Amino acid sequence: MDKLLTLTALRRVVQLTAFVFFVYGAMIFTTFYTGDKLTQNLPALSCAYDMKGGDFCALIPLQHQMDHRVSTLFTQNAGAMEALMGTLITVGTVAVLILILNKAFCGWLCPLGFFQETITMIGTKLGLTQLISLNRETINKVRPIKWFIFLFLVLIFPLLTGIGFLGHEWGNPYCSICPSRIMTTAMTGDMSQIYLSQANNGYLILSLLADLLFGLMIALALFVRQPFCRICPMLPLQTLFKKIGLLRLVKKGSSSCESCGNCVKACPMDIYEIQDSAENKNITHSDCTLCGRCIEFCPHDGVMNFKYGPLTLLSSSKEGFKKRTKIDKWWKG
Amino acid sequence: MKKIILVLFCAAALWGFGDGAIYWAPHGCDNGKATAAKHGSHGKGESAMFALMNQEGNASAHLILPDLSEKPLTFKAATVNLPKPSMGGYYAMVAEGNEMNMTYSAVRYLSLQGRPAKVSPTKLTALPKTDLEIIPDPLHREHDRYTASKSYRFLLHFKGKPLINTTVTLETHDTPVQTYTSDKTGAFLITLPNDFKNVKVGRSENKPSEFLLSTQYRFGEHLYKSTLTMPYSLNPNDFWQSQSYGAITIFIGFLVGLVFYRRIKKGAKNG
């Protein structure tokens, strides 16, 4: 039993609990109504289209505020407070949540993240060849995509829609392509979000993208770790506040770190920067989901650390590394 | 005078709907829409004026606000004008009247935007509003709407307690009356009909229709009649959205992913 007590095992329990809460929570913990959800501004992809969910992500209010409120600055000469108050509340709530858990919302609580990791586990058990790490070149090409999605699909297109430059379909374009919308609703037995719209070219493009992306994500997750997370616009939103997060990844490695690269191999987001030398430095990268795998797979005592404020929650160790490697071998057969 | 003509026109258009029971219907006149536009928190093109159809005798009406406080509504030629909403959330319009040995009532819910009331909508639906009451369980969610081809659950209560084995009728303008019977918990499930005609592509291009749930219950010599009316919209999946094409597209996306897998596996074999 002791051999299963690892950070990853704990994370799986938390992920499963969070998945149940965020996908089915309205049936037990909250209610069906939007007004009764936990925060309505969650920094994780729990979808508002899921009628049975316990909470929903901050991206849908952000898009609606751009479309219906911020745009009034340009169309109705609305006052700054009136136009921006909703956005400030959303961003403020996200900031408070990031302060508490930082980017662990991705690695520990996001239902779509857990869904992808589950598919990867299935792929491993099916004996599919796993792509351990994407190369640096690919990573450098993929990284800007999330910023493009965040800036254009979450902020700019909805704002232009509100001003009147774009059609109604661009009012919440990110939700229109988000795989979490299809996954979470399907998980509750509601298949109405699987469709191809022929209303106009805009709707057709967005629904086509959504369905292709969802199918592609499932197939890729069978052999690549967390494929959608790499382009998720939640990462840029979190990055705006990651400096204030109490939970962080700290590296103390100037002399003890041998740059073995184990941390990079363990990282599901292929963050090569974490193997760079650092002495007592917060190395929580924009792409980091604070899953803690780099700590588990670091063979050196005290080099990689999870810190919460001044407290050290977990440190890498030789013993921990041996145990984790053994479990990994057992799991992969 | 203009108002009276409009009410008569509206009544003529809805002739036969509701089988004599009172019920709320939106009043689509310019005044109602202009007032709604001034309020700024009704949906686009919606009216702030409602008519109590088949109104007789001494019916009175009031509005229950999201914080569960009440405001009286004043009739002007069988219509009421809603006041500017002071908070966001669900409102319930309630009309009640009495005749000899008969009590009749009508309820309608509205979702309006504004500063949240911080009171759960479950409390508004659970609050007894009339002796005999049809209660949405739940209401459609905020920013959502009742939609054709979808099923919705309702509860039937009499003096705050579940009313079992009682018939409820569902009427829409273009589908014959359907009847449902409440189960042992007082619940019944309806499926809204897909009966929209002359449909144009795009949700906003098609006006919502109305459905009416009505029931009656005799307690001793006294007859209670109650209705619930709500708007419902067409379901895009019945018209310009194809679910089968959607599923095929997901499958194509999956196949593209498998092509990547084959390439990677080939690359791995070649070192």
Interface residues (C-beta under 8 A of the other chain):
Chain A: T31 F32 Y33 T34 G35 D36 M51 L128 T129 L131 H168 I182 M191 S192 I194 Y195 L196 S197 Q198 A199 N200 S207 L208 D211 L212 L213 F214 G215 L216 M217 I218 A219 L220 L222 F223
Chain B: G89 P116 A117 K118 S120 P121 T122 P138 L139 R141 E142 H143 D144 V201 G202 S204 P236 N237 W240 Q241 S242 Q243 Y245 G246 A247 T249 I250 F251 I252 G253 F254 L255 V256 G257 L258 F260 Y261 I264 K265 A268
